[in-house]
Amino acid sequence: MKAVVVGCGVMGRTHAMCYQKMTDVELVGVCDSNFPLAEELANSTGTQAFESFDEMMTKIKPDVVSVTLPTYLHKTFVVKAADYGSHLICEKPIAHTLQDAREMIEHCEKKGVRLFVGHVLRYFPAYAEMKEKIKVDMIGIVEKANTRRAVAFPESSWYRDSDKGGNVIFDLMIHDIDYLRWVLGEVKTIQCIMRRTEKLEYATSTLRFENGATANLEAYWGAPGSYLNVAEVIGSQGKVRFDSTDSPVDENHVESYTDNPYYCELKNFVDCIRDDSEALVTTSDAYKAIEIALAGMESARAGKAVIL
């Protein structure tokens, strides 16, 4: 299977390196409007660099395209790649509006190509293990969940533009939104508070689920200290918990690639294309994640809970 990557930033490099490690996938091209960036990635992965997306698609005719561009560009390149007949692997979030997400999903269905969205948290072994313990009733009836996620403030300027999908709820907290919906089911209401300064963006959200459980989510860009990722789910008979300070994970260390969440995610998507099977993350899941995130943003603006 021939794969290409459009967008050669951090996530583009991650996708390219994972493809390079797969025995049944050939990385045949990388593309970026910043051509030196594409050249650098091509040189490190032994493939071709392109500045023009159309040139790459016409020349290579890939089976699958990884779209690892800023959120506001997802729709444009997903639609273009689908028109060329390629399957799509798009980084999360799927789009920055529900309308764009719907149109992307419908266009791919019309063109007969598969669309996958990279909500990678489902592929982290510790998170998958927590879900399995909850599924087999090890902690009883789930009553509460808490998550906390903190990283450095993103360097790219588009992250400061909410109209392009750039904010701490939509790009960071959405990891935990998707995971908790996967574990606990549909969200009934969300109430959110946001704060933004020049060097920090913070959000806290309370989610109430249809099954009666409640979850408190925190997300920081620019919080002091190193990367932090904590999740716990509390039930009537116990709890499950993950703390990155106890179990550090180098997400981009692909020398041990079979344990790398991004490798596992991309391999799942590639296998689904080959087998025509359902992925761990569906387009409906991706749509629901941005629906909840957008409701959180609306809640922060309105100062009250939003019903989904």
N, C-alpha and C positions, 0 to 999 in steps of 0.2 A: 504494500500500500504506500503510495507516494503522499507525503505531507509537506505543507509549507506553512510558514508563520508570517503574519502581517502585524507589525509593531514589534520593535526590537529593544524595548525597555526591559525592566526587571522580569516581568511575566513572559515576555517574548523569549528571553534567554532561558527561562525555566522550561518552557514548552520545547524549545529547540533542543536543549540538553537531554530532556526525557526522550524525545523521539530518537535522538542519536543512540540511545541505549537499547532501543527496541529492535529485536532481531527480525520482526515481521513488518517493520516500517522503515521507509527510506526518507530522510529529510532532504528534500530536493531544492529548497529555496527559502530565503528569508527576505522580507521587504520592509522598508521604512522610508518615509519622505526625507529623513535625515540619513543620507546615503552612507556617510562614514560609520554611523551606528550599525547599519545593515552589513557593511563590509567587515566590521570588527566581529560581529556575531558569525558571519559566514566563515571567516578565517578560523575561528575557534571551533567550529563544528564541521568543517570540511564540506561546505555546500556553496551554492551560488547566492550572490547578493543582488537585489533589485531595488530600484528607486520607484519604479512604476508598477503598481499592482496589476494593471491590465496586461502589461508586458509579461510579467511573471505568469499570470494565469494562462495567457495565450501560448507561451513557450513551453511551460511545464505541464499543463493540464493535470493538476493534482487531484488525488482522490479526496483529500481532506484538507481544510484550511483552518488553522488556529487564528482567531481574531483576538489579539492581545493589545488592543488600542484603548485609549480613554473611552469611558462609557458613552459619551455623546456621539462617538464615531461607530459604535457597534452596528447600528441598523444599516448604515450606508454600505459597509463592507460585507455584512452578512447577506444582504440582498444582492450585491454584485457577485459575490462568490456563488450564491445559489443560482444565479443566472448562467454561470459558467458550468453548472452541473456538479459542483463539488459539495461534499458534506461539510458541516460546520461544527467547530468547537469554539465557543465564544466564552471569554472570561466573564465572571460575574461583576456587577449585576447585568442581567440580560440587556437592559436599556434604561434610559432615564425617564421614560414615560410609559404608562400602560398602553397607550395607543401604539407607540413604536414597538413594544413587545408583542402585541397582538399581530401587528402587520408583519413582523419578522417571522413569527410562528406560522402564520397563514401563508406567507410567501414561500417558505421552505416546503410546506406541505404541498402547495400548488406545483412546485418545481420537482417534487419527488426526491428531495434530499433530506438527510437527517440533521437536526439541530440539537446540540448538547450545550449545556451551560455549566461553567466550572465553579460550583459551590463545593470547594475542596474539603471543607471541614468534615463532611460525611466520610471522607476517605482517611482521616487520621485514625490510626489504630486505637488510641485511647478513647476517642469519642465514639467509635463504632462499638467498642467494648462496653462503654456506659449504656449505650442504647440497648445492647443485647441483654444486659443485666436487668434493665427496666422491663424489657419485653417478656422475660421469663419470670417476672414477678419477684425478683430478689429483694426489692425494697418496698414492696406492698403498693398501696395506692399513692400515686404521685400527688403531692400537695403543693410543692414549691420548688422553684429553680432560681439560681443566681448565676450570672455570668459577668465577667469583667475582662475587658480587652484594651490594652494600651500599647501604642507604638509611637515611633518618632513622627513628627509632622511631615507629611509628604512634600517632596521638593517641587513637583510639577505644579504650575500655577493653576491649571484647570480644576484642581481639587478645591479651590476656594470659590468656585462658581457652582452654586446649587442647580442652576438651570442646565448645567452640563452633567449633572449627576455627581457633583463633587461635594460631599459633606460626610461627616463622621457617622451618621446613621446609615446613609446609602452605601457607603463603601466599606465601612469597618463593622459596625454593629450588625449589618445584614448577614454576616457569617453566623452569628448566634441566633438571629431571627430564623434563618433557614433551619439550623440544627434543631432548635427547640420545637419548631413546627413539625419536623421529621419525627421527633421523639414523642411529643405531647399532643399532636393533632392541631386542629384549626384554632386560630386566634379569634376571640370574640370582641375584645376591645384593646386599645392601646392608649396609654397616656405618656407623654414625653416632655422633657425639659431639655433645652439646648443652651449652651453658652459658647460664644466664640470671641477670641481675642486675636491679636496679631500672631501669637506663637502657640496658641492652644485652642483646641475645639473639643468640647465635652458634651455628651448626651447621656441621659438616663431615661429608661423607658420601663413602664410596668405593663406587662401583657397578661390579660386574663383569657384563659382557654375555655373552649366549650365543655371540656371535661371537668371544669371546676378548679384546675390548677392555676397558680399565679407565678409569674416570673419577673424578676427585676434584672434588667440588663444595663451595664455601664460600658461606655466606649470613650476612649481618649485618643486624640492626636496631640502629640507634644507633651505628654505627661512626663514628669521627671523620672529618672531611672531607666532601666533596660526594658526590653520587650516583656510584656506580661499578658498571660492568657489563663483565666481561671473559669471553671464551670462546675457547678454542683447541682444535683437533682435530689430532692429530699422527699422520701415517701413515708408511709405510716409505719414501716418496719426497718427503716435504715436509709442510707444515702449513698450515692456514687459521686466521686469528685475527681477532677483533674486540675493540676496547678503546674504551669510551665516552669516555675522556679524549682519545683521538685523533680520534674521530668523534662529537661530541656530537649527541644527538637530542632535540629537544623533542617528546615524545610527544603533548602536548596542544595543539600549535600547529596548529590546523585551517585557518588561512588557506591553507596549502599542503596541503589536505585529501587530495588524491589520492595523496600520498606518506605520509600519516599511517597508521601501522599499525592503529590502532583503526578508522579509516574503512575501510581495505581489508578488515579482518576483518568488520565489520558488513555491508559491501557484498557480500562473499562469501556470508554467511549469507542475506541478503535475496534474492540471485540464486538461491541453492539452493532457497529456498521457492518462488520463482516458476517455476523450471525443473524442480523435483523432482530435483535433482542432489545429489551427495555433496559435503560441505564438506571443507576442508583439515583440519579437526579433527572427529573423530567422537565420538559418545558413548562408544564403546569406548575411544578415546584418553583421554578425560576420566576414565573409570573406572580405567584403568590408572595414570594419574598419581597419583590418590589412594591406590591400592593400594600403590604404591611409597613414597609419602610416609608412609603409615601404618606400613609396614614399617620405614622409617627411624626413626620415633618409637619403635617397639618395640625396635629395635636399641639406641637410646640408653638406654632404660630397662633393658634386659637386659645391656648391656655386651658384646654379641657380635653377629656377623653374622646376618642373617636371610635365609633362602632363600625366594625367591618361587616 
